[in-house]
């Protein structure tokens, strides 16, 4: 391995000027290393034994020459030769044991770290994901976890083993001939200084290569998904894309070439220094043996063998601080994510709704989206893992209010529509009802209970949402449906798909419900995805359904099919509906007009269209000044199941 570049290859951050935070080592031990303390103890004992055994072969070979060959003692030759064989076998066996212990501890640590990180991240509030770069987050789970694992079984163990091997080797060398040992040390220390300078240069080149590789990876990720590939084709830019990619790829190749030359030069120098050390031993040591008999022939062989035995750990120790700090900063970066508050953990005494009715109420709700600094890390926002420049925050550093004293009620079984200009706060209201965010003031209540006082599981079971672009995983149709109810039978799937008017289409596919839908469901049309999402909602069987412009981007035929599916989905359920096309919500039990984060009008379609105000303005904009609108059928009972079943979006 090139000196000081092991951690860099793992994508760890720069450690220049880094100082570990107080208590970091104690926390590493308590939270992750302590459960494996017995294995770690055995691992370190074996590691030290292997290091000590590495010094024995040169000593044994020297004694074979002095006490066996030169003395003409065959027994000594045979016994020491056998001892050398035993040491070799024992070193091999202990080496395998060391690797097993290292791997078993490492993989368990990686599992623990990734499990903790994944579990914590997927419990973070939605605001965290809207402010965080996905690539930077994945880097924490991959690169930093591996770097942190190296701190426990890699760097700490290697430093201890190298220190033992170096101390034993130098001790033996000094006991044989201290003057020759001192001369060898001067040579080795001088080379260690060169190795550190080479390591810094290789680190800089490796980081530059990582930045270019990250740029290539980002480009491929963005261009090779369906949306990116479609955009490139629609604007006819494949040639430009190829040129830009080739430019980045060439920079990677150029840096790799420079790294290869420097690395090869370093290893050539390493070989040369080793040869010079051996030459020094044989030249000076041989002269000393011939002129004064200060050393023997066997001792010269021992010293020459110990040169490399001492050099290798000395070289590694000269760069150990970089590797150790890199491993520690990786742990700190893992802890940074683990220490981010999830914000919505269930508190003691939280209520579990057993049979939710679906009564919704917002009481003087005020809300502002939190600034990025409160919900994520600067490094996750900027993407500094790739060495990029800080990205500008799209929001103000001070939270700007989005909703102001919003009050509305949705009785069980009613359909209430939210209308208003884009950016008025309609989707925010739905997010607060689903508790994707918590209100800053006021309360959102379900069946009279503040949603913050409900257990997350019971709230999720009581609510379901269909957005204008529902997400489907790259999996089978059946798997995407069962995400709402993992234990659902095949008959259950067919029943909800029939109700959502999508079963016949699925049944006509070659693989039926085992058809892979593609990334984000791109193998399905917009209307088909919507109906599949509605079937998933039906499988969840919630008391409250939230619709966020579920038909806004559909053609007339697809919209009709989705509307028929929604009629089934909303039957007997409370629904809160956002729609820009007023034709889809005219028969809602109540229409709430939202503007600038405030409720400015409420009433039925007939009431609102005949009164001056924003709703009448929106209606005339969409239908023209002469359109009278759709009057509510006489005798309609708001929220009745029969009326709900007959209206597309009641």
C-alpha positions in Angstrom: 0.0 0.0 0.0 1.2 3.5 -0.7 2.1 5.3 2.5 -0.7 7.2 4.1 -3.2 6.6 1.3 -5.2 3.7 2.7 -7.8 5.9 4.4 -7.9 8.2 1.4 -8.9 5.3 -0.9 -11.9 4.8 1.4 -13.1 8.3 0.7 -12.4 9.6 4.2 -12.1 13.4 4.7 -9.0 15.5 5.1 -7.6 15.4 8.6 -5.3 18.4 8.3 -5.5 20.3 11.6 -8.0 17.9 13.0 -8.1 17.3 16.8 -10.4 14.5 18.2 -13.2 15.8 20.4 -12.9 15.1 24.1 -14.4 11.7 25.1 -14.4 10.3 21.6 -12.4 7.2 22.4 -14.5 6.5 25.4 -17.7 6.7 23.4 -16.3 4.4 20.7 -15.5 1.9 23.4 -18.8 2.1 25.1 -21.1 2.1 22.1 -19.4 -0.2 19.7 -16.2 -1.8 20.8 -17.1 -3.0 24.3 -19.5 -5.8 23.2 -16.5 -7.4 21.4 -13.9 -6.9 24.2 -13.1 -10.6 24.6 -12.6 -11.1 20.9 -10.5 -7.9 20.8 -8.3 -9.1 23.6 -7.6 -12.3 21.8 -7.1 -10.4 18.6 -4.4 -8.2 20.1 -2.6 -11.1 21.8 -2.5 -13.0 18.5 -1.4 -9.8 16.6 1.4 -9.2 19.0 2.5 -12.9 18.8 2.6 -12.7 15.0 4.7 -9.5 15.2 7.1 -11.1 17.7 7.5 -14.3 15.6 8.4 -12.1 12.6 11.7 -11.3 14.3 12.7 -14.9 15.0 13.7 -16.2 11.5 16.7 -13.9 11.0 17.9 -14.7 14.5 17.5 -18.5 13.9 19.3 -18.3 10.6 22.2 -16.4 12.2 22.6 -19.0 14.9 22.5 -21.8 12.3 25.5 -20.3 10.6 27.5 -19.5 13.8 26.7 -22.5 16.0 25.9 -25.0 13.3 27.6 -24.5 10.0 30.7 -22.7 11.2 31.1 -25.1 14.3 30.3 -28.2 12.2 27.5 -29.2 14.5 24.9 -31.1 12.5 22.5 -31.4 15.5 22.4 -27.6 15.9 21.7 -27.2 12.2 18.9 -29.8 12.3 17.3 -28.5 15.5 17.4 -24.9 14.6 16.2 -25.7 11.0 13.3 -27.5 12.5 12.7 -24.6 14.9 12.6 -22.2 11.9 10.0 -24.5 10.2 7.9 -24.5 13.4 8.1 -20.7 13.6 6.9 -20.5 9.9 4.0 -22.9 10.5 3.0 -21.2 13.8 3.2 -17.7 12.1 1.0 -19.0 9.3 -1.6 -20.5 11.7 -1.6 -17.4 13.9 -1.9 -15.2 10.8 -5.0 -17.1 9.7 -6.4 -16.8 13.3 -5.6 -13.0 13.3 -7.4 -12.6 9.9 -10.4 -14.5 11.2 -10.6 -12.5 14.4 -10.1 -9.2 12.5 -12.7 -10.0 9.9 -15.3 -11.3 12.4 -14.9 -8.2 14.6 -14.8 -5.8 11.6 -17.9 -7.2 9.9 -19.9 -7.1 13.1 -18.8 -3.5 13.7 -19.7 -2.6 10.2 -23.1 -4.2 10.7 -23.7 -2.4 14.0 -22.7 0.9 12.6 -24.7 0.6 9.4 -27.7 -0.7 11.3 -27.6 2.2 13.8 -27.1 4.7 11.0 -29.9 3.4 8.7 -32.4 3.0 11.6 -31.6 6.6 12.8 -31.7 8.1 9.3 -35.0 6.6 8.2 -36.6 8.0 11.4 -35.4 11.6 10.6 -38.0 14.2 9.8 -38.9 14.9 6.2 -37.1 18.3 6.5 -33.8 16.4 6.9 -34.2 14.7 3.5 -35.3 17.9 1.7 -32.0 19.6 2.8 -29.6 16.7 2.5 -27.6 15.5 -0.5 -28.3 11.8 -1.0 -24.8 11.0 -2.2 -23.2 12.7 0.9 -25.5 10.7 3.1 -24.7 7.4 1.4 -21.0 8.2 1.8 -21.5 8.3 5.6 -23.1 4.9 5.6 -20.4 3.4 3.3 -17.1 5.2 3.4 -17.2 6.5 7.0 -18.5 3.3 8.4 -15.6 1.4 6.9 -13.1 4.1 8.1 -14.5 3.9 11.6 -14.3 0.1 11.6 -10.6 0.4 10.7 -10.0 2.4 13.9 -10.8 -0.6 16.0 -9.4 -3.6 14.2 -7.0 -1.8 11.8 -5.1 1.2 13.0 -5.0 0.6 16.8 -3.9 -3.0 16.3 -1.4 -2.1 13.6 0.3 0.6 15.7 0.6 -1.8 18.6 2.0 -4.6 16.4 4.4 -2.4 14.5 5.7 -0.9 17.8 6.3 -4.4 19.2 8.0 -5.6 16.0 10.2 -2.5 15.8 11.2 -2.6 19.4 12.1 -6.3 19.4 14.0 -6.0 16.1 16.0 -2.9 17.3 16.6 -4.6 20.6 18.1 -7.6 18.9 20.1 -5.4 16.5 21.5 -3.3 19.3 22.5 -6.4 21.3 24.5 -7.6 18.3 26.2 -4.4 17.3 25.0 -1.0 18.4 27.2 1.1 16.1 26.1 -0.7 13.0 22.5 -0.5 14.2 22.8 3.3 14.7 24.1 3.7 11.1 21.2 1.7 9.8 18.8 3.8 11.9 20.1 7.0 10.3 19.5 5.5 6.9 16.0 4.3 7.8 14.9 7.4 9.5 16.1 9.5 6.6 14.0 7.4 4.3 11.0 7.6 6.7 11.1 11.4 6.3 11.1 11.0 2.5 8.2 8.6 2.8 6.1 11.1 4.7 6.6 13.8 2.0 5.7 11.2 -0.6 2.6 10.3 1.4 1.4 13.9 1.5 1.9 14.2 -2.3 0.0 10.9 -2.9 -2.8 12.0 -0.6 -3.2 15.2 -2.5 -3.3 13.4 -5.8 -5.7 10.7 -4.5 -8.1 13.4 -3.2 -8.0 15.1 -6.6 -8.7 11.8 -8.2 -11.6 11.2 -5.8 -13.1 14.6 -6.7 -13.0 13.8 -10.4 -14.3 10.3 -9.8 -17.2 11.8 -7.8 -17.9 14.2 -10.6 -18.1 11.3 -13.1 -20.3 9.4 -10.7 -22.7 12.3 -10.2 -22.9 12.9 -13.9 -23.7 9.2 -14.6 -26.2 9.0 -11.8 -28.1 12.0 -13.1 -27.9 11.1 -16.8 -28.4 7.4 -16.6 -31.8 7.4 -14.8 -34.9 7.6 -16.9 -35.6 11.3 -16.4 -32.0 12.3 -17.1 -31.7 10.2 -20.2 -35.0 11.6 -21.5 -33.9 15.2 -21.0 -30.6 14.5 -22.8 -32.5 13.0 -25.8 -35.2 15.6 -25.9 -32.6 18.5 -26.1 -30.3 16.5 -28.5 -27.2 16.8 -26.3 -25.5 13.4 -26.4 -22.4 14.8 -28.1 -22.0 17.6 -25.6 -22.6 15.2 -22.7 -19.9 12.8 -24.2 -17.4 15.7 -24.5 -17.9 16.9 -20.9 -17.7 13.3 -19.6 -14.5 12.7 -21.6 -13.0 15.8 -20.2 -13.6 14.6 -16.6 -12.5 11.1 -17.4 -9.2 12.4 -18.9 -8.5 14.4 -15.7 -9.0 11.1 -13.8 -6.6 9.4 -16.1 -4.0 12.2 -15.9 -4.1 12.1 -12.1 -3.9 8.3 -12.1 -0.8 8.5 -14.3 1.0 10.9 -11.9 0.1 8.7 -9.0 1.4 5.7 -10.7 4.7 7.3 -11.5 5.2 8.7 -7.9 4.1 5.3 -6.4 6.5 3.4 -8.6 9.3 5.9 -7.8 8.6 5.5 -4.1 8.7 1.7 -4.2 11.9 1.8 -6.3 13.4 4.0 -3.6 12.1 1.6 -0.9 13.9 -1.3 -2.7 17.0 0.8 -3.1 17.0 1.7 0.6 16.5 -1.9 1.6 19.4 -2.9 -0.7 21.6 -0.1 0.7 20.8 -1.3 4.3 21.8 -4.9 3.4 24.9 -3.6 1.6 25.8 -1.5 4.7 25.4 -4.6 6.9 27.5 -6.8 4.7 30.1 -4.1 3.9 30.6 -2.5 7.3 29.7 -5.6 9.2 32.0 -7.8 7.1 34.8 -5.3 7.5 34.3 -5.4 11.2 34.3 -9.2 11.2 37.5 -9.4 9.2 39.5 -6.7 11.0 38.5 -7.1 14.6 36.0 -9.9 14.9 33.4 -7.6 16.4 30.6 -9.5 14.7 30.3 -13.0 13.3 29.1 -14.2 10.0 25.8 -15.4 11.5 25.3 -12.1 13.1 25.7 -10.3 9.8 23.0 -12.6 8.3 20.8 -11.8 11.3 21.3 -8.0 10.9 20.7 -8.1 7.2 17.4 -9.9 7.8 16.3 -7.5 10.5 16.9 -4.5 8.3 13.7 -5.0 6.5 12.0 -6.4 9.6 12.7 -3.0 11.3 12.2 -0.8 8.3 8.6 -1.9 7.4 7.0 -1.0 10.8 9.1 2.1 11.1 7.7 3.3 7.7 4.2 2.5 8.7 4.5 4.2 12.1 5.8 7.4 10.5 2.4 7.7 8.8 0.3 6.1 11.5 -1.0 9.4 12.9 -2.7 10.2 9.5 -4.4 6.8 9.5 -5.4 7.0 13.1 -6.8 10.5 12.8 -8.7 9.5 9.6 -10.3 6.6 11.4 -11.2 8.8 14.3 -12.7 11.5 12.2 -14.8 8.8 10.4 -16.2 7.8 13.8 -16.9 11.5 14.5 -18.8 11.9 11.3 -20.8 8.8 12.1 -21.6 10.2 15.5 -22.6 13.5 13.9 -25.4 11.8 12.1 -26.4 9.7 15.1 -26.6 12.8 17.3 -29.0 14.6 15.0 -32.4 14.6 16.7 -35.2 12.7 15.1 -37.6 15.3 16.4 -40.7 13.1 16.5 -40.0 10.2 18.8 -43.0 8.9 20.7 -43.2 10.3 24.2 -44.2 8.4 27.3 -48.0 8.2 27.5 -48.6 8.5 23.8 -52.1 7.3 22.8 -52.7 4.6 20.3 -55.9 5.1 18.3 -57.8 1.8 18.2 -60.7 2.6 15.9 -60.2 6.0 14.3 -63.3 7.8 13.1 -61.6 10.4 11.0 -62.5 13.7 12.7 -59.8 16.2 11.7 -59.3 19.6 13.1 -56.6 22.3 12.8 -56.7 24.9 15.6 -55.0 28.2 15.1 -52.0 26.5 13.5 -48.9 28.5 12.8 -45.9 26.9 11.0 -42.6 27.8 9.4 -40.3 25.3 7.7 -37.1 25.0 9.8 -33.9 26.3 8.2 -31.4 23.8 7.0 -29.0 24.5 9.9 -31.6 23.1 12.3 -32.3 19.8 10.6 -29.1 18.6 8.8 -25.3 19.0 8.8 -23.4 21.5 6.8 -21.2 18.8 5.4 -24.3 16.9 4.2 -25.7 20.0 2.5 -22.5 21.0 0.8 -21.4 17.6 -0.3 -17.9 18.3 0.8 -17.1 14.6 0.5 -16.5 15.4 -3.1 -14.5 18.5 -2.4 -17.2 20.7 -3.9 -17.9 24.3 -3.2 -20.6 25.2 -0.6 -24.0 25.1 -2.1 -26.3 28.1 -1.5 -29.2 27.4 0.8 -32.5 28.0 -1.0 -34.1 29.2 2.2 -33.6 32.1 4.6 -31.4 31.4 7.6 -34.4 32.6 9.7 -37.5 30.5 9.4 -40.2 32.3 7.4 -43.9 31.6 8.5 -45.8 29.6 6.0 -49.2 29.2 7.8 -50.8 31.9 10.0 -53.5 31.0 12.5 -55.1 28.4 10.3 -58.3 26.9 11.7 -60.5 24.4 9.9 -62.4 21.2 10.7 -63.2 18.1 8.7 -66.0 16.0 10.3 -65.7 12.2 9.9 -66.8 11.1 6.5 -66.7 14.5 4.9 -64.6 15.6 1.9 -63.0 19.0 2.3 -61.1 20.5 -0.6 -58.2 23.0 -0.3 -57.9 25.4 -3.2 -55.7 28.5 -3.7 -52.7 29.8 -5.6 -49.5 27.8 -5.8 -47.4 28.4 -2.7 -50.3 29.4 -0.5 -49.7 26.6 2.0 -52.1 23.8 0.9 -49.6 21.0 0.7 -48.1 22.2 4.0 -51.5 21.6 5.7 -51.6 18.1 4.4 -48.0 17.5 5.7 -49.0 18.8 9.1 -52.0 16.5 9.2 -49.8 13.5 8.3 -47.3 14.8 10.9 -44.4 15.0 8.4 -43.7 18.2 10.3 -44.9 19.5 13.7 -46.7 22.7 14.1 -45.0 25.7 15.8 -48.1 26.8 17.5 -51.7 25.6 17.7 -52.6 21.9 17.2 -53.7 19.4 14.6 -56.1 16.9 16.1 -57.4 13.5 14.9 -60.5 12.3 16.8 -59.9 15.1 19.3 -56.3 14.0 20.1 -53.3 16.1 19.2 -51.4 14.1 16.6 -48.2 14.8 18.6 -49.8 12.7 21.4 -50.5 9.8 19.2 -48.1 6.9 18.6 -46.5 7.1 15.2 -47.8 3.6 14.3 -51.4 4.4 15.0 -51.2 7.7 13.2 -49.7 6.1 10.1 -52.4 3.4 10.2 -55.2 6.0 10.4 -53.9 8.1 7.5 -52.9 7.6 3.9 -51.8 10.0 1.1 -51.9 9.9 -2.6 -49.7 12.6 -4.3 -49.6 13.8 -7.9 -46.4 11.7 -8.5 -46.7 8.6 -6.2 -43.4 6.8 -5.6 -43.0 3.1 -6.5 -40.0 1.1 -5.7 -38.0 -0.8 -8.4 -39.8 -4.0 -7.4 -42.8 -6.1 -8.4 -46.4 -4.8 -8.4 -47.2 -7.1 -5.6 -44.3 -6.0 -3.5 -45.2 -2.3 -4.0 -48.8 -3.0 -2.9 -47.7 -5.0 0.1 -45.7 -2.1 1.4 -48.9 -0.9 2.9 -49.8 -4.4 4.3 -47.0 -6.9 4.3 -49.3 -9.8 5.3 -51.9 -9.2 2.6 -52.8 -12.3 0.6 -53.0 -12.5 -3.2 -56.8 -12.3 -2.9 -56.5 -9.1 -1.0 -54.3 -7.6 -3.7 -56.7 -8.6 -6.4 -59.7 -7.1 -4.5 -58.1 -3.7 -4.0 -56.8 -3.6 -7.6 -60.3 -4.4 -8.8 -61.7 -1.6 -6.7 -59.0 0.7 -8.1 -59.8 -0.3 -11.7 -56.3 -1.6 -12.3 -56.7 -5.4 -12.0 -57.5 -6.0 -15.6 -54.4 -4.2 -16.8 -52.2 -6.1 -14.3 -53.8 -9.4 -15.3 -53.0 -8.7 -18.9 -49.3 -8.4 -18.2 -47.1 -11.5 -18.9 -46.0 -11.7 -15.3 -49.1 -10.3 -13.7 -48.5 -9.1 -10.2 -44.9 -10.2 -10.4 -44.1 -7.6 -13.0 -41.2 -5.2 -12.2 -42.5 -1.7 -12.4 -39.1 -0.1 -13.0 -37.3 2.8 -11.2 -40.0 4.9 -9.6 -42.6 3.0 -11.6 -41.5 4.3 -15.0 -42.8 1.3 -16.8 -46.3 2.5 -15.9 -48.2 5.5 -17.2 -49.1 8.3 -14.9 -52.7 7.1 -14.6 -51.6 3.5 -14.0 -49.3 4.6 -11.2 -52.0 6.7 -9.6 -54.5 3.8 -9.6 -51.8 1.5 -8.2 -51.2 4.0 -5.5 -54.9 4.2 -4.8 -55.0 0.4 -4.5 -52.2 0.6 -2.0 -54.2 3.0 0.0 -57.2 0.7 -0.1 -55.0 -2.1 1.2 -54.0 0.1 4.1 -57.7 0.8 4.9 -57.2 4.2 6.5 -59.8 6.4 8.1 -58.4 9.5 6.5 -57.2 9.9 2.9 -55.1 12.9 1.9 -55.0 13.7 -1.9 -52.4 16.2 -3.1 -53.3 17.0 -6.7 -53.8 13.4 -7.5 -55.1 14.0 -11.0 -53.5 17.3 -12.0 -51.1 15.9 -14.6 -53.4 13.3 -16.2 -55.1 13.2 -19.6 -58.9 13.0 -19.7 -59.1 9.3 -20.1 -56.6 8.6 -17.3 -58.3 11.1 -15.1 -61.6 9.4 -15.5 -60.1 6.1 -14.5 -58.4 7.6 -11.5 -61.5 9.4 -10.5 -63.5 6.2 -10.5 -60.8 4.6 -8.4 -60.8 7.5 -6.0 -64.6 7.3 -5.6 -64.0 3.8 -4.2 -61.1 4.9 -2.1 -63.0 7.7 -0.5 -66.2 5.9 0.2 -67.0 6.3 3.9 -63.7 7.9 4.7 -62.6 11.4 5.7 -60.7 13.1 2.9 -58.7 16.3 2.5 -58.2 17.1 -1.1 -56.0 19.5 -2.9 -56.9 20.3 -6.5 -56.0 23.1 -8.9 -58.7 22.0 -11.3 -61.9 23.2 -9.6 -64.0 20.9 -11.7 -62.8 18.0 -9.6 -63.9 19.4 -6.3 -67.2 21.2 -7.0 -69.1 18.6 -5.0 -66.9 18.6 -1.9 -68.8 19.0 1.3 -66.7 22.0 2.0 -64.2 24.0 0.1 -61.5 25.9 2.0 -59.7 28.7 0.1 -56.1 29.3 1.2 -54.0 32.4 0.3 -50.7 33.5 1.8 -50.9 30.9 4.5 -54.3 31.9 5.7 -57.8 30.6 5.3 -59.7 33.4 3.4 -62.9 31.6 2.5 -64.9 28.5 3.4 -68.2 27.1 2.1 -69.7 25.0 -0.6 -69.1 25.5 -4.3 -72.4 27.2 -4.8 -71.8 29.6 -1.9 -68.3 30.5 -2.9 -68.9 30.9 -6.6 -71.7 33.3 -6.0 -69.9 35.5 -3.5 -67.1 38.0 -4.3 -63.7 36.6 -3.4 -60.7 34.6 -4.5 -62.7 31.4 -5.2 -65.0 33.2 -7.7 -61.9 34.7 -9.3 -60.2 31.4 -9.7 -63.4 29.8 -11.1 -63.9 32.6 -13.7 -60.2 32.2 -14.6 -60.6 28.5 -15.4 -64.1 28.5 -16.8 -64.8 32.0 -18.2 -67.0 34.7 -16.8 -70.2 33.2 -18.2 -70.0 29.8 -16.6 -72.4 29.3 -13.8 -70.7 26.3 -12.3 -72.1 23.1 -10.9 -74.8 23.4 -8.4 -75.1 21.0 -5.5 -77.8 18.4 -6.2 -81.0 19.1 -4.1 -81.4 17.1 -1.0 -77.7 16.1 -0.8 -76.6 15.2 2.6 -73.0 16.3 3.0 -70.6 13.4 3.4 -73.2 10.7 2.8 -71.8 7.3 1.6 -74.2 7.2 -1.3 -73.2 10.6 -2.6 -69.6 9.8 -2.1 -69.9 6.6 -4.1 -71.5 8.5 -7.1 -69.1 11.5 -7.2 -65.6 11.2 -8.6 -64.1 13.3 -5.8 -67.1 14.0 -3.6 
